[in-house]
Amino acid sequence: MPKKAKPAENGKEEGPAPCKRVKVEAAGGPSALNFDSPSGLFESLISPIKTETFFKEFWEQKPLLIQRDDPALATYYQSLFRLSDLKSLCSRGMYYGRDINVCRCVNGKKKVLNKDGKVHFLQLRKDFDQKRATIQFHQPQRFKDELWRIQEKLECYFGSLVGSNVYITPAGSQGLPPHYDDVEVLILQLEGEKRWRLYRPTVPLAREYGVEAEDSIGSPAREFTLKPGDFLYFPRGTIHQADTPPGLAHSTHLTISTYQNNSWGDFLLDTISGLVFDTAKEDLELRAGLPRQLLLQVETTAVARRRVSGFLRMLADKLEGTKELLSADMKKDFIMNRLPPYCVGDGAELSTPGGQLPRLDSTVRLQFKDHIVLTLGPDQDRSDETREKMIYIYHSLKNRRETHMMGNEETEFILFQSHGLRFPLSHMDALKQIWNSTAISVKDLKLTTDEEKESLALSLWTECLIQVV
């Protein structure tokens, strides 16, 4: 568990600013969401709040509540996931723990009511009706096309994994005790009403999930009720609890989460380790052994602290002067685990190249740019320490939607074999040309021979990463 932050000296903490409450004119179409681009989708999710305002005033800082009077949007939200969807989903083979949790908050503690094995709808409905249990459905974007469509766009927008859970809670009941999460949270109210209470964080921007005793968190900083079409955002670390008011219908809400392990600290851990490894090949001092018995010391010696500080300054200088692509492991993890591009049909266009074969006189352009990353890494065909770096291109076109956010344990080797390409460093300028151009002629690529130019284009086309225009 993370350590709690110390209170301010005057015994008070500054609470979050009041949430925005706005009314939105009823939309004329079936959906007010804009799927033209990732930024367009996010703008429509938080409308009428502007994205500049959101990231300046709310993101990682304080909650944002948008209460809408928009029948069309409410109807669209309700279509994303309903209690009635569970019957058909259970018939597809859902399992307790993996796909569905059944739980209830009793005396401030979470009580899990899961059975063993496969979920049977009649038993699930019985626990819901008679035990007043909350049904938590994990990662519904695996089965609901419109949620796939939304979350795929959000992963492009944030450049981070985006997961989700649906919570269905009967009237007069609460599923989870007060807690905080290690993710940024976006709430969409789908069915019924849900009463929310938000509290001042004890661990701002928390890196771990944590449960808080209700008698230790004080009075809510905000208290409100969400209705279909309403939107709520709060930063990781925000303590919260929610219940369905008695005497009403059940509540269904969708929790969309992102930015887990996506901080500057994570980026430094990823970047520095590779930088140290590479620098040690060239720097004799970094390869020198530690002083005898240093690891047995109770406290780090002043000499050791000075040496480490010097090394860090040297690494910082080296980092300032490099143009190499950084954060290889975070990039690969994101691409390996994210959703594939949203598509209608069998998805053949993501796995089978189509259109003209690229030739030297062809003009080509990159496609699915938001689903591709370039990074550098050692040649995986060689095991010695002198192996040269290669350019690796990873993409998510062959990812399986069915395993999204479910702890897929593909190895890096499998990832490379099925999700990417590699090229020598001499191809970097040509690849940057393709990445930075709306369209470019193959013959204009910055490579030595025509054969190399045509081969590069063919490799990218075979992976469905470029098309001939």
N, C-alpha and C positions, 0 to 999 in steps of 0.2 A: 504494500500500500504506500502511496506517496505520503510524505510528511505534510502536515497541515501548515499553512502559512501563518506567521505570527500576526496577531492583531496590531492595529496601529497604536501608537503610544497613547492617544486619547481614548482608547477603548472602543473606537468606532471605525467602521469601514465604509468606504464610499460605495453606495449601491448603484445598480444600473440605472441609466436615465430612463424616463418613461418610454414605453414602446409606442411606435407610431400606430395610430388608429385612423384608417381611411375608408372611404366609401368609393366603390367603383361602379360606373355606369354599367348596366346590364349589357353583355356582349351580344352581338347579332348572330354569331355563328355558334357551332357546337363546341368550340374550344377557343379559349383566349390565349393559348400557348402558341408560340412562334417557333416552328422547327426549321426555319430557313438556315439557321446557323447556330453554333453553340452559344455565342453571345446573345443572339436573339432569343433563344429559349430561356436563358437565365434572366434576361431583362423582363420577359413576360411572366416568369414565376414570381418576381418581386414587384411587379407593376402595382401601383404607379411610382414606387420608389426607384430612383435612378441608380444605375450601378456605381457611378462615381460616389454618390452619397452613401450607398451601402458599404463600400469598401473603406471609405474614409471615416464613417461614424459608427459602424456596427460590427463589421467583420473582426473576429477575435477580440472584441471589446465589450459588447453588450447585446442583449436580445432585441429582436425586431418582431413586432406583432402587426400583421396586416389583416384586418377584419373587413370582409368584402360583402357587398350586397349585389351579387352577380349570379343570377339563376343559371345561366348557361355554363359558367365555370363550375358551379356547384354540381350540376348534372354531369359534367365531364369528370370531375374528381370522383364522383360516385361510381363512374364506370371503370375506374382504374382497379378497384378491388372491392368486392362485396362479401358479406357473410355468406351469401348464397353461392359464391364461387367455390367454397370449401368442399362441397359434395363431389363436384367433378374432379377437383384436384386430388382428393383422397383416393378416388378411383384409379389414379395414375400411379399410385404407390408412394405415399408419403410415410416417413418414419419419425417417431418421437426422437427429440434431441437433434437430429440432423435437419429436418424440415419444419417441424412444429414443436413448440413448447406450450404446455398448459400450466398456468401458474396463477397464484393469487397472493396479494399482500395481506398477511394476517399479523396483527399486533406489531406492525412496523418491520416485518421480516417477509422475505419471499418464500412462499411455499410452492414447491414444484409438484405437480400432480400428473406427471407423465406416466404412461403405461410403458410396457416393453414392446419393441418391434414396430410393426406396421400400424399406422393410424387408421381406425375405422370411424367413418363419419358419424354413425349413430352414437358411438361412445363419446366422441368429441362433442357432439351436440348435447349429450346428456350432462357432461361435465360443465359445459357452458351454461345450460339452463338451471341445473339443480345445485351445482357447487359454486355458481357465480364466478367461474374461472375465466381468466383472460386467455385468449388464443393468440400466440405469437407465431407468425408465419415468416420463416427465414428466406431472405433473398427471393421475393416473388418475381423479380425481373427474369428469372429463369423460365417462367411459365407464362407471364403476362406480356404480350407484345408491346403494349403502349408504355409499360414501365421500362422495358428494354430500350425503347426509342428515347425515353426521357433520360435515363441514366447513361446511355452511351454518349449522348450529347453533353451531359454534365461532365463526364470523364474527359472529353475533349476540352471543355471549357476550363476545368480546374487543373488538368494535367495530373490528376491523382485518382486513385480508385474511388468509386462511388458505390456503396452498398445500400441495402434497404431492408426494413422489416415492417410488416403489417401487424398492428395490435388491434384485436377485436375484444372489447370489454363490455359485459352486460351492465344493465342499469344498476346503480347503487353498489358498484364494485370497483376495486383498484387492483391492478396487476402487479406493479412493482413498488418497492419502498423508495424513499428519497435516495437519489444517487446522482453521480455525475459520470460523464462519458469522456473518452479520450479522442473524440471525433467532433467535427463541426456538424451541427444537427439542423436539418430542414424538415419541418413538419407540415404535411398536407392533411387537413381534416376531410375525410371521405364520406362517412356516414354518421348521423347522429351528432351528439354534442360531447365534448370532453372538457372537464374543468382542470386547469393547469395552475400549479403554484411553482414559481421560480424563486430561488434563494441566492444570496450573495455567495460567490465561490470561495471555498477555503483553499483550493489549489487552482489558481488561474491557468488556463491552457494546459490542463492536466495531461500527462502522458499515459495514465492508467485509469481504468474504470474503478470507481470507488462507491461504496454504500455509506450513507451518513445516518446516524441516529436522529430521529425527528426532534428529540429534546435538546439537541446540540446545535441545531441550525437556525434557531430563532424564527422570527416571523417572515412570511414570504415578502420578497421585494416587489413581486408582481403577482396578481391573481386574476384570472380571466377564463372565459369559456370560448372554445373554438367551435364553429359551426361549418358545415360543408362549404368548401371554397375558400376557407380561411388559411392563412400561411403564418408559420412561426419559425423564426431562426434563433438559435442561441449558441454561443461559443463552447468549445470543449472546456470542461471544468464547471459549467453551470449546474448547480444542484437543482433538481426538479423532481416533481411527482405529479401524477395525473389520475383522475378518476372520472367515471361516468356518473352524472347526477342521478339520484333515485327518481323513479316515476317516469323516466323517459325511455326511449328505445335504446338499443345498444349503440356503442360508439365504435367506429373504425377509423383509424388514422394510419398514415404512412410516414415512417421515419426514414429519411434519406440522410446518409452519413458520408463524410469525406474527410480528407486530411489526417488520416491516422498515420503516425510515424512519418510525417511529411514536413518536419520543421528544419530550421537552420542547423540545429544540433544533429539531426539525422544526416543532413547533407554533408556536414563537416566530417562525421564519422566515416561516411562513404568516400569522401574526397581525400582526406588526409591519409588513410591507410594505403591507398594506391600511390599517392605522392611519395610517402616514405619508402615504400617498396622500390619504386623506380629510382629515387634519389640515392638510395643505399648502393645501387649498382655502380654509381659514379663517384660517390663520396667515401673516402677511406675512413673518415672520422665516424661516420654512422655505422660502419662495419666493425669498428674497434669494440673489444669486449668491455663489459661493465666492470667497475672496480670490484675486487674480491669482497664477498659477503655483503654487497649492497642490498640484496634481497632479504637479508636477515636483520637489517636495521629496523628499529622501532619507528624512527623518523627519517625522512629523506634528508640526506646531508646537504649543506649549503652548496658544496661543489657540484653535486648531482643536479640540484635545482638550477644552478647557473648554466650547466651544460645543456639541460633540456630546454631552458629558455632560449639559449643561443641557437639550438637546432630549430626551434619553432620560428624564430625570426628568419633564419636562413630559408626555411620552407615557405614562409610567407613571401619573401622576396622572389623565390623561384615561381611561386604561384602567380604573382603579379605579372611575370614576364612570359607566361605560357599562354598559348591559344588552343591548347588541346581540349577536347571535349571531356567534361568531368562527370562524376557521379555515375559510373558505369553500372554498379549493382542496383541502385535505385531505379535507374531507367529500365533495366532488364526486368526487375520485379514488377514494375508497373505494366509494361507491355505484356509480360507473360500472363498476368492475372486479370487484365481488364476485359471488358466486353468486346466482341467483334463488332464491326460496323453494322448498324441497323439495316435490314433489308427485308423486302417482301418477297416471299417465294422460298425456293430451296437454297438460296445463297450461292448458287453456282458461279455468279460473277465474282465472288470473293476467292475462289479456288481454281478457276479455270481461266487462263488468259483468253481474251477475245479481241476482235478487230484485227487490223493489219499487223503483220510482223515488222518490227522496226528494222530499217536498213540505214545505211550511211547517209542517204539523202532524206531521211524521214525527219519530221518535227515531232517531238514528244513532250509530254507534260506529266508531272507527278499527279497521282491520284491517291486518295485516302491519306493525305499528308498528316492529319491529326492522329493517325494510327501507326506512325513509323518513327523510330528513333535511330540516330547514328551515335555510335560510341567507339572508343578505342579499347583494345585489349590485346594481350599476348597471343601469339599464334598457338591455337589449340592443338595443332598437329605436332608440336614440338614440346618436350618436357624439360629441356635444359634451361638454365637461367639466362642464357644469351638470346633466347628467342625474340624475334622482332615483333613489334606491335602491328596489328592489323586493324582495318576499319570493319566494324560489325554493324550490319543493318538488321534491326529486329522489328517485327510488325505483328499486329494482332488479328490479321485477316483470317487466320486458321484457328483462332481461339474458339473454345466451345462455350456457348452461352450457358449450357446446362451445368457447368462447373463454376460459374462466376461467383467469387467470394466464398467458395466452399472448401478452401484449404487444399487446392490442387497441388500435388507434390511432384510435378514434372521436374526433371533434372535440367541443369543448364545444357547438357549435351543434347537432350531431346528438344529443348527450346531452340538451339541453333539449327538442328537438323530440320525441324518442321516450321520454324518461324523466322528464318532470316538468311542473310547472305554475308559474305565477307570478301574484302578486297584489300590489296596492298595499299600502303600509305600514299603511293604515287597517284592513286585515284581520288584523293580527297578533293582537289580543286574541281574536277569534273563533277563529282557528286554534289558539291556546293552549288555549282552552276544549275544543276537540275532542281535542287531544292529551292533556290532563290529566284528561279525564272517562272514566269507564267507558262512559257513554252520555249523550247530551244531545239535547234537543229543538231542531230547526232554528230555531224561532221565538225561542228564548232566546239565540241567538248575538248577540254584541255588535257589531252592524252597524246602520247608520242606517235602512235600508229593508228591507221584507220581500223585495223583489226581489233585493237583494244577498245576503240570507241563503239564499234558495232557489238562487241562482246558484252560490254557494260550495259548497253541499252537492252540487249536480248535477255541478260540475266534479270534485270529489273522488270522487264515485261513478263517474263515467265512467272515471276512471283506476283503478278497483277499490280505492281507498284507504279507502272507508267502505262500510258496509252499513246498511240499514234494519233495525231490530230491533223 
